[in-house]
Amino acid sequence: MVHASALCSLVRRVSLTLLTASLLYSPVVRAERAASPSQSPTPTTIPTPVALAGPALQVAVVGLRNDQGEVSCNLFVDPRQYPRGTAVKEVRASIHKDSALCVFLDVRAGKYAIVVYHDENDNGHFDQNAFGMPMEGYGFSNNPAPLFDAPNFAAAAFGYDGRRLYTVIDIRY
């Protein structure tokens, strides 16, 4: 007869092993411009910056696996809130040709980090399975590669001078 505590311990070890294997061996979707359509059957389109009269922080999110739902872009200034707390600003953007463009207006100069996710089912939050594994695509400013958790604020942080900035974030699934 197997005791409940031994079974629970076994389930935890198997879950940790599966989580480790999925993070270490999962493919990383990285967007790169294809030289020609004949070289890549599904080239990723990188959105061009929007021409605006004033300052703006524009974030192109690329490598999305489909055009379903929306992309949520969350701007953080406080390392204690990053990445799951309250964002300073959130922008939701529609998806076109497996990419999206989030435009943040009225952002002061400072140090920021961005977290994005592909809300495929359009339910307004980042879906995870029972083990905490992402069920939707996600990404971070500076495109750091997370291992077991989101990268820290310092890895995703960038300086913004309050004028115009265009950056590209690759989605991971």
Helices and strands as residue ranges (DSSP letters): H 4-25, E 56-62, E 70-76, E 89-96, E 99-104, E 110-119, E 138-140, H 153-156, E 158-160, E 164-170
